[in-house]
Amino acid sequence: MRALSRLDRRLGAAVRHHADGIPGAPALAHALASIMSPAFRIVVGALVVAPATRTTGLRALAAGAGASLAARALRDRLGRTRPGERADGGFPSRHAAAAVAIASAAGRRDPRIRAALAGAAVTGLYARIVDAEHEPADIVVGAALGLATTRLLERLLPDGLG
C-alpha cells in the first residue's frame, strides 16, 4: 500500500511540476479549483427551482450531499494528508464525490447536462490536483464514491417515485 501511495504522490507532484512550467496555469488552476463547488451548487439550485427539472435537481442534490457526507466520514477516519498546506485529510476527495454524483444524477435524463457537468467536473478536479488540494488517488476514489452513491440512490428511488 505504501508503494501505491508513493506512486500517487509522485504522480501528483509531476502534474504540479508540469503545470508550473505553463505561464498562468497555477493561477488558473487555483481559480478553477475555487469556483468548482459554488458552480455546482448554483447548477443544482437552478435545477431545483425550475419546475421542469425539479426532480432532476432534487436527485442531484441528494446524490451530491450523500456522496459528500460519505467521503467526509471516510476522510476523517483515514486521515491521509493533502499535498498542500491544509491540515485536514484529503482522501477521498469530497469535491470529487459530490461533483461526480451530481453530474451522474443530473445527467441521467439529459446527455447534454451530463456532458457539460462531466467536463466541468474533470476540469475542476484536475485543477484541484494542480492547486495541491489533492493527489490523483484522492480524486479517483472520490469520483468512484460519487458514482456508487448515485447508483445506490437510483436503486432506492426508482424513476416512478419522483
Summary of the structure (lengths in Angstrom):
residues: 162
radius of gyration: 16.1
end to end distance: 42.6
largest distance: 51.7
contacts: 562
relative contact order: 0.18
helix: 80%
strand: 0%
